[in-house]
Amino acid sequence: MKAMKIALAAAAATVALAGAASAQELKASYNLGITSDYVFRGVSQTQEDPALQGGVDLSYGVAYAGVWASNVDFGANDPTTEIDFYAGVKPTVGDTSLDFGVLYYGYTKDKGLTPGSYSYVELKAAASRAFGPATLGAAVYYSPEYPGKGGGATYFEANAAMPVAEKLTLSGAVGHQTIKNYADYSTWNVGLAYALTDKLAADLRYHDTSEHGLGKIYDSRVVVSLKAAF
């Protein structure tokens, strides 16, 4: 799931699952989306083809957990479905929102967390803060073993979002991926999200990387997405 897939201008509605009298309620939210190309950190995960995606998120106070899935295409006889699991806490310190979590990227037809497999784990630390109408954020992700015997890997990102008109939000991010046994690369994206309703948003986004020489899935691309959250 890979965080930064679709910028959603509308807030997700939540459904309380535990007692309303409790100071902290267990809540669930759901999302379903379709995109012209599943791009993760600037790289197409579907050989530039469309993807159908969806997930479920649970929260209780500052704690959260969830699952998210999408079709993928890494080539013949490779995994066709990605299923991610994640959990963490989102405390607030003053005007700054923090996010500390762990993510497991799992793939069907894979061998789990074994050398050479696609599946892997990342640790996440992120922070964001509002400055007037804009929100600025930064995040770092660390994996002790990147897929394909890649060794330790770290991804750094800075991101921002700002409403530019009623129901219209401009957002973007700049990131850098380092992988011990593979080539490092930088990536960036910028796009507009439009809230069609309070639960449905459309996103038009440009993605690019610094390493077009690694193959067409690293090339620049424009992606159109539609996402519902409820």
N, C-alpha and C positions, 0 to 999 in steps of 0.2 A: 504494500500500500504505500506504501511508498509515498511518503508525504509530500506535497506540491504537485499532485497530479492534475486537479481541477480547482481553480479559484472559484469559490461559491460565495456570491454576494448575499444570499438569503440565509438567515440563521436556521439551523435544524430544529424542528419541533421535537420535544421530548415527551415520553409517556412514563408516568410514575408506576413502578411495579411493587413498591413497598408501602407501608402505612403512611398516610398523609400526615399523621400527627407527629411523625418522627422529624427531628431537626435536620437529619440527613436522609434523603430518600434514594433508594436504588432506582435509577432511571435508565431507559433504553432509547436509542435513536437508531434510525435505519437510513441507508442510502443506496441508491441504484442509479447507475449512469451508463452512458454509451459514448464512445469517443472514436474519432476517425483514425487515431493511432495512439497506442499506449506508450507514452514516453516517460522514462524514469531517468532522472539526472541527465537529460539531454539525449538519451539513447533509446531508440525504438525497441520495444519488447515484443512486437508483433510483426516484424518485417514490414513495417509501414502499413499494416492492415488494421481494420477497426477492432475494437474490443468492447465487450459487455462486462460491466463491473458492478459489484455491490458488497455491502458489509453491514455489520451490526456492532454498535458500541454500547457499553454499559458504563455507568458512572455512579460513584457513591462518595459524596463529599469531594475531596481532591483526588481520589483514586479513580482510575479508569482501566478498562480492558476491552478488547474487541477482536473481531475477525473480519477479513476483507479478502475478496477473490476476484480474479480476472483471467481471461484466456491469454495465453502467450504463444509465441512461435519462435523457437530458437533453432529450428532446423529439423530435418527428418529424424525420427526415432527419439527426439528430445521431448521434455515435458511440454504439455499443451495447456496446463492450468496452474496458476499460482494461487496459493492460499496462505495468507499472512495472519499471524497471531501477534498481539502486542498488549502491553500493560504498563502502567506507570502511575505517577502522581503529578498533579498540576497545582502546586502551591502558588500563592501570591505574596510578594514582598513589596510593600508600598504600592507603587504604581506599576510594578513589573510582574508579569506573569511568567512563571517558570514551568518547565516540562522535563521530567526525568523518567526515562522509560527503557524498555527492552523490547526488541522486535525480532520475530522469527519469520523469515521468508521461506516458505515451503513450496515444493513443486511436486506434482503428480509424476509417477513413473521415475521417481528419484530414490536415492538410497539414504536419505536423511543427512545428518551431519557427518558425512564420511569424506575422506580426501577425494577430490575430483567431482564431487556432487555439486548441484546448483544451490541447494538449500544452505542457509547460513543465518547467523545471529548478529544483531547490531545493538549497541548501547547508544542511547540518545540523551543529549543535554541541550535544551533550547531555552531561549528567553525572548520576550517581546514586550513592547511598551508603546502606548499611544502618545503621539506628539501632535496635539491639535487634532485635525481630522485624519491624520496619517498614523499608521501603525508600522513600526520598524522592528525587525527581529533578526536573530542569529541562532544558528544551531551547529552542533558537531555530532557526527555519528562515527562510532568505532566498531570494527569487526575484527576479532582475533584471527579469523581465517576466512578470507574471501573465496568465492566459488572458483573451482578449477585450480586448486592449490595455489591461489593467489597470495597467500600469506596475510599478514596484518594489513588493514585498510582503514583509512580515515576520510570522511567527507565533511568539508566545511561549507557553510552556506550563510549568506546574508540575504534577507528578503524584506519587502515593503509592500504595503497596500494602502490605497487612498480612494475614497469616493470622489468621482469627478462630475457626477450628475445624479439625479434621482434614479435609483435602482441600478446605477452603473458604477463599477469599481475597477480601477486600474491597479494591477499588481505585477510584481516581477521578482526575480531572484538571480543571484550570482553564486556559483559554487565551484569547488575544486575537489576532485577525487584523487587521492593518492592510494596506490596499491603496491605492495612490496615487490611482487614478482611480475607486474605488468606496467604498461605505460600509464603515467598520470595524465589527467586532462582536466580542462576547465569547462564549465557549462553555464548557460544563462538562458533566461526566458522572460518574456514580457507579454501581457495580454489584458483583455477586458472581459469582465464577467457581468452579465445582465440578469437581474432578477425578474424572470417572467411572471412568477407568482411568489408567495411567501415560502413555497416549498420546492420551486423549480427554477433552475438557473442555467443559462447558456454561457459558454466560455470560448473565446477565440484567442489563441496563444501562439506565439512564435518561439521556437526552441532552436538552440544551436550549441555546438561544442567547438573546442580548439583542435580536435583531432579528426578531421574529415578523412585523413589517410587510413584510418582504422576500418573503414567500410561505410557503406551507404547508411547503415543504421545510426551512424554518428553525424550524418549530414544535417544541415539546417532544414527545418520543416515548420509548416503551419498546421495546427491541430484545432479541430472544432469538437466541442464536447457539450453534452447535455446531462445534467445531474439533478436528481430529485432527492430531497432529504425530508424525513418525516419521523 
